[in-house]
Amino acid sequence: MTLHPPTPFPGPAFDQVAFQRAELSLILTLYGRMVAAGEWRDYGISCLRDHAVFSVFRRTAENPLYRIEKHPRLRSKQGMYAVVGMDGQILKRGHDLKAVLRVLERKLIRPV
């Protein structure tokens, strides 16, 4: 009988929610446009057990201006994507990430 050492992360207790490649592509495209416009300067990604967060900062040492959140548990209810403002208010929630991100794209449109 051969004994194998225990795995360091057994079972689903250590699963994390993360953004998929297509989701990150949409988010980073918007991020790049906002950086080019001078609105955003930094970002952070958190992959937690029950949700993933993409935080956007104007300056590195500040609180995030916006948080783009993915909550898979809300997939069948309100939608798993949400944009949350600095004050914690949900600006937009939905099932389609592209549609949810439109609330931030409006910030790019400025009168000339």
Order of alpha helices (4+ residues) and beta strands (2+ residues): alpha-beta-beta-beta-beta-beta-alpha
